Amino acid sequence: MNHEIEKAIGANIRVLREKAKMTQDELSAKMQVNGCDVTRSALAKIEVGQRHLYPDEIIVIKKILKVSYDDILNI
């Protein structure tokens, strides 16, 4: 995946998480409960575009944050 796209999507996730008034720890814990083994550190890397985001993680983030795919993938 293009690094600039990963950074943009990561930034979207950070904004959406903050709008939901959720910390990285809280989101990563909820992701783990939903079957995605994502630590707070991994989530921090996703948010700055340093770690790839997998399709199952996008699906879980969408569900937890109650947002659309467009909200996450809008670049």
PDB file with one MODEL, atoms N, CA, C and O in Angstrom:
MODEL        1
ATOM      1  N   MET A   1       0.849  -1.183   0.000  1.00  0.00           N
ATOM      2  CA  MET A   1       0.000   0.000   0.000  1.00  0.00           C
ATOM      3  C   MET A   1       0.894   1.244   0.000  1.00  0.00           C
ATOM      4  O   MET A   1       1.984   1.234   0.570  1.00  0.00           O
ATOM      5  N   ASN A   2       0.435   2.280  -0.624  1.00  0.00           N
ATOM      6  CA  ASN A   2       1.126   3.549  -0.692  1.00  0.00           C
ATOM      7  C   ASN A   2       1.239   4.165   0.707  1.00  0.00           C
ATOM      8  O   ASN A   2       0.257   4.229   1.447  1.00  0.00           O
ATOM      9  N   HIS A   3       2.444   4.616   1.056  1.00  0.00           N
ATOM     10  CA  HIS A   3       2.684   5.143   2.410  1.00  0.00           C
ATOM     11  C   HIS A   3       1.836   6.378   2.704  1.00  0.00           C
ATOM     12  O   HIS A   3       1.356   6.539   3.826  1.00  0.00           O
ATOM     13  N   GLU A   4       1.647   7.240   1.727  1.00  0.00           N
ATOM     14  CA  GLU A   4       0.822   8.440   1.940  1.00  0.00           C
ATOM     15  C   GLU A   4      -0.632   8.066   2.210  1.00  0.00           C
ATOM     16  O   GLU A   4      -1.303   8.704   3.021  1.00  0.00           O
ATOM     17  N   ILE A   5      -1.109   7.040   1.533  1.00  0.00           N
ATOM     18  CA  ILE A   5      -2.485   6.562   1.764  1.00  0.00           C
ATOM     19  C   ILE A   5      -2.606   5.991   3.171  1.00  0.00           C
ATOM     20  O   ILE A   5      -3.582   6.256   3.873  1.00  0.00           O
ATOM     21  N   GLU A   6      -1.609   5.203   3.584  1.00  0.00           N
ATOM     22  CA  GLU A   6      -1.625   4.636   4.935  1.00  0.00           C
ATOM     23  C   GLU A   6      -1.621   5.733   5.990  1.00  0.00           C
ATOM     24  O   GLU A   6      -2.319   5.624   6.998  1.00  0.00           O
ATOM     25  N   LYS A   7      -0.838   6.793   5.768  1.00  0.00           N
ATOM     26  CA  LYS A   7      -0.810   7.913   6.717  1.00  0.00           C
ATOM     27  C   LYS A   7      -2.168   8.608   6.779  1.00  0.00           C
ATOM     28  O   LYS A   7      -2.633   8.969   7.860  1.00  0.00           O
ATOM     29  N   ALA A   8      -2.802   8.796   5.623  1.00  0.00           N
ATOM     30  CA  ALA A   8      -4.104   9.474   5.583  1.00  0.00           C
ATOM     31  C   ALA A   8      -5.174   8.645   6.289  1.00  0.00           C
ATOM     32  O   ALA A   8      -5.972   9.183   7.057  1.00  0.00           O
ATOM     33  N   ILE A   9      -5.191   7.349   6.033  1.00  0.00           N
ATOM     34  CA  ILE A   9      -6.173   6.475   6.674  1.00  0.00           C
ATOM     35  C   ILE A   9      -5.918   6.415   8.180  1.00  0.00           C
ATOM     36  O   ILE A   9      -6.863   6.442   8.969  1.00  0.00           O
ATOM     37  N   GLY A  10      -4.654   6.333   8.580  1.00  0.00           N
ATOM     38  CA  GLY A  10      -4.307   6.339  10.001  1.00  0.00           C
ATOM     39  C   GLY A  10      -4.761   7.616  10.686  1.00  0.00           C
ATOM     40  O   GLY A  10      -5.272   7.585  11.805  1.00  0.00           O
ATOM     41  N   ALA A  11      -4.573   8.737  10.007  1.00  0.00           N
ATOM     42  CA  ALA A  11      -5.013  10.022  10.565  1.00  0.00           C
ATOM     43  C   ALA A  11      -6.530  10.046  10.712  1.00  0.00           C
ATOM     44  O   ALA A  11      -7.049  10.567  11.699  1.00  0.00           O
ATOM     45  N   ASN A  12      -7.244   9.485   9.734  1.00  0.00           N
ATOM     46  CA  ASN A  12      -8.709   9.394   9.820  1.00  0.00           C
ATOM     47  C   ASN A  12      -9.117   8.598  11.055  1.00  0.00           C
ATOM     48  O   ASN A  12     -10.016   9.002  11.793  1.00  0.00           O
ATOM     49  N   ILE A  13      -8.458   7.478  11.274  1.00  0.00           N
ATOM     50  CA  ILE A  13      -8.784   6.625  12.424  1.00  0.00           C
ATOM     51  C   ILE A  13      -8.533   7.387  13.726  1.00  0.00           C
ATOM     52  O   ILE A  13      -9.340   7.313  14.652  1.00  0.00           O
ATOM     53  N   ARG A  14      -7.432   8.110  13.798  1.00  0.00           N
ATOM     54  CA  ARG A  14      -7.136   8.890  15.011  1.00  0.00           C
ATOM     55  C   ARG A  14      -8.231   9.926  15.268  1.00  0.00           C
ATOM     56  O   ARG A  14      -8.707  10.057  16.396  1.00  0.00           O
ATOM     57  N   VAL A  15      -8.627  10.654  14.236  1.00  0.00           N
ATOM     58  CA  VAL A  15      -9.676  11.675  14.382  1.00  0.00           C
ATOM     59  C   VAL A  15     -10.987  11.027  14.824  1.00  0.00           C
ATOM     60  O   VAL A  15     -11.659  11.530  15.724  1.00  0.00           O
ATOM     61  N   LEU A  16     -11.346   9.919  14.195  1.00  0.00           N
ATOM     62  CA  LEU A  16     -12.596   9.231  14.534  1.00  0.00           C
ATOM     63  C   LEU A  16     -12.551   8.694  15.964  1.00  0.00           C
ATOM     64  O   LEU A  16     -13.544   8.760  16.689  1.00  0.00           O
ATOM     65  N   ARG A  17     -11.402   8.165  16.362  1.00  0.00           N
ATOM     66  CA  ARG A  17     -11.244   7.655  17.727  1.00  0.00           C
ATOM     67  C   ARG A  17     -11.382   8.799  18.729  1.00  0.00           C
ATOM     68  O   ARG A  17     -12.056   8.657  19.749  1.00  0.00           O
ATOM     69  N   GLU A  18     -10.751   9.921  18.439  1.00  0.00           N
ATOM     70  CA  GLU A  18     -10.840  11.068  19.341  1.00  0.00           C
ATOM     71  C   GLU A  18     -12.255  11.625  19.407  1.00  0.00           C
ATOM     72  O   GLU A  18     -12.708  12.039  20.474  1.00  0.00           O
ATOM     73  N   LYS A  19     -12.965  11.640  18.267  1.00  0.00           N
ATOM     74  CA  LYS A  19     -14.367  12.087  18.268  1.00  0.00           C
ATOM     75  C   LYS A  19     -15.222  11.195  19.151  1.00  0.00           C
ATOM     76  O   LYS A  19     -16.179  11.653  19.777  1.00  0.00           O
ATOM     77  N   ALA A  20     -14.865   9.907  19.196  1.00  0.00           N
ATOM     78  CA  ALA A  20     -15.587   8.949  20.031  1.00  0.00           C
ATOM     79  C   ALA A  20     -15.130   9.022  21.491  1.00  0.00           C
ATOM     80  O   ALA A  20     -15.588   8.250  22.333  1.00  0.00           O
ATOM     81  N   LYS A  21     -14.225   9.957  21.779  1.00  0.00           N
ATOM     82  CA  LYS A  21     -13.687  10.143  23.126  1.00  0.00           C
ATOM     83  C   LYS A  21     -13.097   8.841  23.686  1.00  0.00           C
ATOM     84  O   LYS A  21     -13.355   8.452  24.825  1.00  0.00           O
ATOM     85  N   MET A  22     -12.300   8.191  22.839  1.00  0.00           N
ATOM     86  CA  MET A  22     -11.707   6.916  23.188  1.00  0.00           C
ATOM     87  C   MET A  22     -10.187   7.033  23.107  1.00  0.00           C
ATOM     88  O   MET A  22      -9.653   7.644  22.181  1.00  0.00           O
ATOM     89  N   THR A  23      -9.500   6.449  24.075  1.00  0.00           N
ATOM     90  CA  THR A  23      -8.035   6.435  24.045  1.00  0.00           C
ATOM     91  C   THR A  23      -7.562   5.288  23.149  1.00  0.00           C
ATOM     92  O   THR A  23      -8.337   4.407  22.777  1.00  0.00           O
ATOM     93  N   GLN A  24      -6.283   5.322  22.817  1.00  0.00           N
ATOM     94  CA  GLN A  24      -5.707   4.212  22.057  1.00  0.00           C
ATOM     95  C   GLN A  24      -5.822   2.916  22.854  1.00  0.00           C
ATOM     96  O   GLN A  24      -6.104   1.861  22.285  1.00  0.00           O
ATOM     97  N   ASP A  25      -5.607   2.986  24.153  1.00  0.00           N
ATOM     98  CA  ASP A  25      -5.735   1.791  25.005  1.00  0.00           C
ATOM     99  C   ASP A  25      -7.144   1.213  24.926  1.00  0.00           C
ATOM    100  O   ASP A  25      -7.321   0.001  24.804  1.00  0.00           O
ATOM    101  N   GLU A  26      -8.144   2.092  24.997  1.00  0.00           N
ATOM    102  CA  GLU A  26      -9.539   1.628  24.964  1.00  0.00           C
ATOM    103  C   GLU A  26      -9.885   0.999  23.620  1.00  0.00           C
ATOM    104  O   GLU A  26     -10.509  -0.061  23.569  1.00  0.00           O
ATOM    105  N   LEU A  27      -9.480   1.654  22.529  1.00  0.00           N
ATOM    106  CA  LEU A  27      -9.794   1.096  21.215  1.00  0.00           C
ATOM    107  C   LEU A  27      -9.068  -0.219  20.993  1.00  0.00           C
ATOM    108  O   LEU A  27      -9.667  -1.171  20.492  1.00  0.00           O
ATOM    109  N   SER A  28      -7.805  -0.295  21.350  1.00  0.00           N
ATOM    110  CA  SER A  28      -7.076  -1.549  21.143  1.00  0.00           C
ATOM    111  C   SER A  28      -7.673  -2.675  21.992  1.00  0.00           C
ATOM    112  O   SER A  28      -7.736  -3.817  21.535  1.00  0.00           O
ATOM    113  N   ALA A  29      -8.110  -2.373  23.217  1.00  0.00           N
ATOM    114  CA  ALA A  29      -8.741  -3.400  24.066  1.00  0.00           C
ATOM    115  C   ALA A  29     -10.036  -3.887  23.435  1.00  0.00           C
ATOM    116  O   ALA A  29     -10.307  -5.088  23.422  1.00  0.00           O
ATOM    117  N   LYS A  30     -10.836  -2.968  22.913  1.00  0.00           N
ATOM    118  CA  LYS A  30     -12.096  -3.363  22.266  1.00  0.00           C
ATOM    119  C   LYS A  30     -11.821  -4.162  21.002  1.00  0.00           C
ATOM    120  O   LYS A  30     -12.562  -5.090  20.679  1.00  0.00           O
ATOM    121  N   MET A  31     -10.759  -3.807  20.284  1.00  0.00           N
ATOM    122  CA  MET A  31     -10.394  -4.572  19.090  1.00  0.00           C
ATOM    123  C   MET A  31      -9.995  -5.995  19.475  1.00  0.00           C
ATOM    124  O   MET A  31     -10.356  -6.952  18.790  1.00  0.00           O
ATOM    125  N   GLN A  32      -9.251  -6.132  20.572  1.00  0.00           N
ATOM    126  CA  GLN A  32      -8.833  -7.459  21.024  1.00  0.00           C
ATOM    127  C   GLN A  32     -10.040  -8.305  21.407  1.00  0.00           C
ATOM    128  O   GLN A  32     -10.088  -9.494  21.092  1.00  0.00           O
ATOM    129  N   VAL A  33     -11.007  -7.708  22.079  1.00  0.00           N
ATOM    130  CA  VAL A  33     -12.230  -8.427  22.461  1.00  0.00           C
ATOM    131  C   VAL A  33     -12.984  -8.899  21.208  1.00  0.00           C
ATOM    132  O   VAL A  33     -13.673  -9.920  21.230  1.00  0.00           O
ATOM    133  N   ASN A  34     -12.837  -8.131  20.114  1.00  0.00           N
ATOM    134  CA  ASN A  34     -13.514  -8.459  18.859  1.00  0.00           C
ATOM    135  C   ASN A  34     -12.646  -9.286  17.917  1.00  0.00           C
ATOM    136  O   ASN A  34     -12.956  -9.395  16.730  1.00  0.00           O
ATOM    137  N   GLY A  35     -11.561  -9.871  18.432  1.00  0.00           N
ATOM    138  CA  GLY A  35     -10.783 -10.824  17.653  1.00  0.00           C
ATOM    139  C   GLY A  35      -9.584 -10.278  16.903  1.00  0.00           C
ATOM    140  O   GLY A  35      -8.943 -11.026  16.165  1.00  0.00           O
ATOM    141  N   CYS A  36      -9.253  -8.992  17.062  1.00  0.00           N
ATOM    142  CA  CYS A  36      -8.071  -8.420  16.408  1.00  0.00           C
ATOM    143  C   CYS A  36      -6.988  -8.214  17.460  1.00  0.00           C
ATOM    144  O   CYS A  36      -7.173  -7.450  18.407  1.00  0.00           O
ATOM    145  N   ASP A  37      -5.868  -8.888  17.293  1.00  0.00           N
ATOM    146  CA  ASP A  37      -4.784  -8.789  18.266  1.00  0.00           C
ATOM    147  C   ASP A  37      -3.958  -7.536  17.987  1.00  0.00           C
ATOM    148  O   ASP A  37      -2.867  -7.612  17.424  1.00  0.00           O
ATOM    149  N   VAL A  38      -4.491  -6.384  18.388  1.00  0.00           N
ATOM    150  CA  VAL A  38      -3.839  -5.094  18.153  1.00  0.00           C
ATOM    151  C   VAL A  38      -3.533  -4.453  19.504  1.00  0.00           C
ATOM    152  O   VAL A  38      -4.436  -4.174  20.292  1.00  0.00           O
ATOM    153  N   THR A  39      -2.259  -4.227  19.754  1.00  0.00           N
ATOM    154  CA  THR A  39      -1.848  -3.561  20.992  1.00  0.00           C
ATOM    155  C   THR A  39      -1.994  -2.052  20.839  1.00  0.00           C
ATOM    156  O   THR A  39      -2.216  -1.552  19.737  1.00  0.00           O
ATOM    157  N   ARG A  40      -1.871  -1.337  21.941  1.00  0.00           N
ATOM    158  CA  ARG A  40      -1.910   0.120  21.874  1.00  0.00           C
ATOM    159  C   ARG A  40      -0.771   0.637  21.010  1.00  0.00           C
ATOM    160  O   ARG A  40      -0.945   1.577  20.236  1.00  0.00           O
ATOM    161  N   SER A  41       0.385   0.022  21.147  1.00  0.00           N
ATOM    162  CA  SER A  41       1.552   0.413  20.361  1.00  0.00           C
ATOM    163  C   SER A  41       1.313   0.211  18.862  1.00  0.00           C
ATOM    164  O   SER A  41       1.678   1.061  18.049  1.00  0.00           O
ATOM    165  N   ALA A  42       0.702  -0.913  18.505  1.00  0.00           N
ATOM    166  CA  ALA A  42       0.394  -1.181  17.096  1.00  0.00           C
ATOM    167  C   ALA A  42      -0.626  -0.177  16.578  1.00  0.00           C
ATOM    168  O   ALA A  42      -0.513   0.293  15.445  1.00  0.00           O
ATOM    169  N   LEU A  43      -1.614   0.155  17.388  1.00  0.00           N
ATOM    170  CA  LEU A  43      -2.618   1.140  16.991  1.00  0.00           C
ATOM    171  C   LEU A  43      -1.968   2.505  16.784  1.00  0.00           C
ATOM    172  O   LEU A  43      -2.308   3.218  15.839  1.00  0.00           O
ATOM    173  N   ALA A  44      -1.041   2.871  17.655  1.00  0.00           N
ATOM    174  CA  ALA A  44      -0.325   4.141  17.497  1.00  0.00           C
ATOM    175  C   ALA A  44       0.424   4.167  16.170  1.00  0.00           C
ATOM    176  O   ALA A  44       0.455   5.195  15.493  1.00  0.00           O
ATOM    177  N   LYS A  45       1.028   3.042  15.797  1.00  0.00           N
ATOM    178  CA  LYS A  45       1.750   2.958  14.522  1.00  0.00           C
ATOM    179  C   LYS A  45       0.787   3.032  13.340  1.00  0.00           C
ATOM    180  O   LYS A  45       1.110   3.643  12.320  1.00  0.00           O
ATOM    181  N   ILE A  46      -0.385   2.422  13.463  1.00  0.00           N
ATOM    182  CA  ILE A  46      -1.399   2.515  12.407  1.00  0.00           C
ATOM    183  C   ILE A  46      -1.799   3.971  12.208  1.00  0.00           C
ATOM    184  O   ILE A  46      -1.919   4.443  11.077  1.00  0.00           O
ATOM    185  N   GLU A  47      -2.004   4.676  13.311  1.00  0.00           N
ATOM    186  CA  GLU A  47      -2.480   6.055  13.240  1.00  0.00           C
ATOM    187  C   GLU A  47      -1.481   7.001  12.586  1.00  0.00           C
ATOM    188  O   GLU A  47      -1.877   8.040  12.060  1.00  0.00           O
ATOM    189  N   VAL A  48      -0.198   6.664  12.608  1.00  0.00           N
ATOM    190  CA  VAL A  48       0.801   7.515  11.948  1.00  0.00           C
ATOM    191  C   VAL A  48       1.321   6.905  10.648  1.00  0.00           C
ATOM    192  O   VAL A  48       2.265   7.421  10.050  1.00  0.00           O
ATOM    193  N   GLY A  49       0.704   5.806  10.212  1.00  0.00           N
ATOM    194  CA  GLY A  49       1.060   5.207   8.933  1.00  0.00           C
ATOM    195  C   GLY A  49       2.315   4.369   8.941  1.00  0.00           C
ATOM    196  O   GLY A  49       2.905   4.142   7.884  1.00  0.00           O
ATOM    197  N   GLN A  50       2.746   3.899  10.106  1.00  0.00           N
ATOM    198  CA  GLN A  50       3.955   3.082  10.199  1.00  0.00           C
ATOM    199  C   GLN A  50       3.668   1.578  10.229  1.00  0.00           C
ATOM    200  O   GLN A  50       4.596   0.768  10.235  1.00  0.00           O
ATOM    201  N   ARG A  51       2.404   1.211  10.246  1.00  0.00           N
ATOM    202  CA  ARG A  51       2.026  -0.207  10.257  1.00  0.00           C
ATOM    203  C   ARG A  51       0.853  -0.389   9.320  1.00  0.00           C
ATOM    204  O   ARG A  51      -0.070   0.424   9.278  1.00  0.00           O
ATOM    205  N   HIS A  52       0.911  -1.489   8.559  1.00  0.00           N
ATOM    206  CA  HIS A  52      -0.183  -1.797   7.643  1.00  0.00           C
ATOM    207  C   HIS A  52      -1.469  -2.072   8.419  1.00  0.00           C
ATOM    208  O   HIS A  52      -1.439  -2.571   9.544  1.00  0.00           O
ATOM    209  N   LEU A  53      -2.573  -1.743   7.808  1.00  0.00           N
ATOM    210  CA  LEU A  53      -3.892  -1.976   8.383  1.00  0.00           C
ATOM    211  C   LEU A  53      -4.547  -3.097   7.587  1.00  0.00           C
ATOM    212  O   LEU A  53      -4.660  -3.004   6.365  1.00  0.00           O
ATOM    213  N   TYR A  54      -4.975  -4.141   8.259  1.00  0.00           N
ATOM    214  CA  TYR A  54      -5.554  -5.302   7.594  1.00  0.00           C
ATOM    215  C   TYR A  54      -7.074  -5.165   7.491  1.00  0.00           C
ATOM    216  O   TYR A  54      -7.700  -4.500   8.317  1.00  0.00           O
ATOM    217  N   PRO A  55      -7.663  -5.799   6.471  1.00  0.00           N
ATOM    218  CA  PRO A  55      -9.113  -5.664   6.261  1.00  0.00           C
ATOM    219  C   PRO A  55      -9.953  -6.006   7.490  1.00  0.00           C
ATOM    220  O   PRO A  55     -10.928  -5.313   7.781  1.00  0.00           O
ATOM    221  N   ASP A  56      -9.588  -7.066   8.218  1.00  0.00           N
ATOM    222  CA  ASP A  56     -10.378  -7.419   9.396  1.00  0.00           C
ATOM    223  C   ASP A  56     -10.297  -6.337  10.462  1.00  0.00           C
ATOM    224  O   ASP A  56     -11.250  -6.138  11.216  1.00  0.00           O
ATOM    225  N   GLU A  57      -9.174  -5.639  10.531  1.00  0.00           N
ATOM    226  CA  GLU A  57      -9.027  -4.551  11.491  1.00  0.00           C
ATOM    227  C   GLU A  57      -9.910  -3.362  11.099  1.00  0.00           C
ATOM    228  O   GLU A  57     -10.506  -2.716  11.962  1.00  0.00           O
ATOM    229  N   ILE A  58      -9.992  -3.078   9.807  1.00  0.00           N
ATOM    230  CA  ILE A  58     -10.863  -1.994   9.342  1.00  0.00           C
ATOM    231  C   ILE A  58     -12.313  -2.295   9.708  1.00  0.00           C
ATOM    232  O   ILE A  58     -13.039  -1.419  10.178  1.00  0.00           O
ATOM    233  N   ILE A  59     -12.723  -3.530   9.492  1.00  0.00           N
ATOM    234  CA  ILE A  59     -14.103  -3.937   9.798  1.00  0.00           C
ATOM    235  C   ILE A  59     -14.399  -3.751  11.285  1.00  0.00           C
ATOM    236  O   ILE A  59     -15.455  -3.235  11.650  1.00  0.00           O
ATOM    237  N   VAL A  60     -13.475  -4.169  12.133  1.00  0.00           N
ATOM    238  CA  VAL A  60     -13.673  -4.064  13.587  1.00  0.00           C
ATOM    239  C   VAL A  60     -13.663  -2.600  14.035  1.00  0.00           C
ATOM    240  O   VAL A  60     -14.481  -2.203  14.866  1.00  0.00           O
ATOM    241  N   ILE A  61     -12.754  -1.805  13.498  1.00  0.00           N
ATOM    242  CA  ILE A  61     -12.709  -0.378  13.849  1.00  0.00           C
ATOM    243  C   ILE A  61     -14.016   0.293  13.461  1.00  0.00           C
ATOM    244  O   ILE A  61     -14.561   1.080  14.236  1.00  0.00           O
ATOM    245  N   LYS A  62     -14.526  -0.006  12.273  1.00  0.00           N
ATOM    246  CA  LYS A  62     -15.806   0.541  11.811  1.00  0.00           C
ATOM    247  C   LYS A  62     -16.916   0.208  12.797  1.00  0.00           C
ATOM    248  O   LYS A  62     -17.723   1.065  13.155  1.00  0.00           O
ATOM    249  N   LYS A  63     -16.945  -1.037  13.228  1.00  0.00           N
ATOM    250  CA  LYS A  63     -17.981  -1.499  14.160  1.00  0.00           C
ATOM    251  C   LYS A  63     -17.865  -0.798  15.516  1.00  0.00           C
ATOM    252  O   LYS A  63     -18.863  -0.321  16.057  1.00  0.00           O
ATOM    253  N   ILE A  64     -16.662  -0.735  16.058  1.00  0.00           N
ATOM    254  CA  ILE A  64     -16.455  -0.163  17.386  1.00  0.00           C
ATOM    255  C   ILE A  64     -16.750   1.335  17.404  1.00  0.00           C
ATOM    256  O   ILE A  64     -17.415   1.835  18.311  1.00  0.00           O
ATOM    257  N   LEU A  65     -16.248   2.043  16.395  1.00  0.00           N
ATOM    258  CA  LEU A  65     -16.409   3.496  16.367  1.00  0.00           C
ATOM    259  C   LEU A  65     -17.749   3.936  15.773  1.00  0.00           C
ATOM    260  O   LEU A  65     -18.096   5.117  15.804  1.00  0.00           O
ATOM    261  N   LYS A  66     -18.499   2.963  15.228  1.00  0.00           N
ATOM    262  CA  LYS A  66     -19.810   3.248  14.628  1.00  0.00           C
ATOM    263  C   LYS A  66     -19.701   4.325  13.547  1.00  0.00           C
ATOM    264  O   LYS A  66     -20.398   5.339  13.572  1.00  0.00           O
ATOM    265  N   VAL A  67     -18.797   4.064  12.598  1.00  0.00           N
ATOM    266  CA  VAL A  67     -18.571   4.969  11.480  1.00  0.00           C
ATOM    267  C   VAL A  67     -18.713   4.189  10.178  1.00  0.00           C
ATOM    268  O   VAL A  67     -18.867   2.968  10.193  1.00  0.00           O
ATOM    269  N   SER A  68     -18.662   4.888   9.069  1.00  0.00           N
ATOM    270  CA  SER A  68     -18.752   4.230   7.763  1.00  0.00           C
ATOM    271  C   SER A  68     -17.352   3.923   7.234  1.00  0.00           C
ATOM    272  O   SER A  68     -16.354   4.449   7.727  1.00  0.00           O
ATOM    273  N   TYR A  69     -17.306   3.063   6.223  1.00  0.00           N
ATOM    274  CA  TYR A  69     -16.032   2.795   5.565  1.00  0.00           C
ATOM    275  C   TYR A  69     -15.506   4.080   4.932  1.00  0.00           C
ATOM    276  O   TYR A  69     -14.300   4.326   4.943  1.00  0.00           O
ATOM    277  N   ASP A  70     -16.396   4.897   4.383  1.00  0.00           N
ATOM    278  CA  ASP A  70     -15.987   6.170   3.798  1.00  0.00           C
ATOM    279  C   ASP A  70     -15.297   7.047   4.830  1.00  0.00           C
ATOM    280  O   ASP A  70     -14.315   7.717   4.511  1.00  0.00           O
ATOM    281  N   ASP A  71     -15.796   7.055   6.065  1.00  0.00           N
ATOM    282  CA  ASP A  71     -15.172   7.842   7.125  1.00  0.00           C
ATOM    283  C   ASP A  71     -13.724   7.414   7.354  1.00  0.00           C
ATOM    284  O   ASP A  71     -12.845   8.245   7.582  1.00  0.00           O
ATOM    285  N   ILE A  72     -13.498   6.121   7.288  1.00  0.00           N
ATOM    286  CA  ILE A  72     -12.162   5.576   7.534  1.00  0.00           C
ATOM    287  C   ILE A  72     -11.257   5.747   6.314  1.00  0.00           C
ATOM    288  O   ILE A  72     -10.100   6.146   6.446  1.00  0.00           O
ATOM    289  N   LEU A  73     -11.785   5.444   5.133  1.00  0.00           N
ATOM    290  CA  LEU A  73     -10.963   5.384   3.931  1.00  0.00           C
ATOM    291  C   LEU A  73     -10.902   6.669   3.125  1.00  0.00           C
ATOM    292  O   LEU A  73     -10.198   6.726   2.116  1.00  0.00           O
ATOM    293  N   ASN A  74     -11.623   7.703   3.544  1.00  0.00           N
ATOM    294  CA  ASN A  74     -11.646   8.965   2.818  1.00  0.00           C
ATOM    295  C   ASN A  74     -10.258   9.597   2.812  1.00  0.00           C
ATOM    296  O   ASN A  74      -9.704   9.930   3.860  1.00  0.00           O
ATOM    297  N   ILE A  75      -9.703   9.756   1.598  1.00  0.00           N
ATOM    298  CA  ILE A  75      -8.342  10.349   1.529  1.00  0.00           C
ATOM    299  C   ILE A  75      -8.316  11.559   0.618  1.00  0.00           C
ATOM    300  O   ILE A  75      -7.266  12.177   0.443  1.00  0.00           O
TER     301      ILE A  75
ENDMDL
END
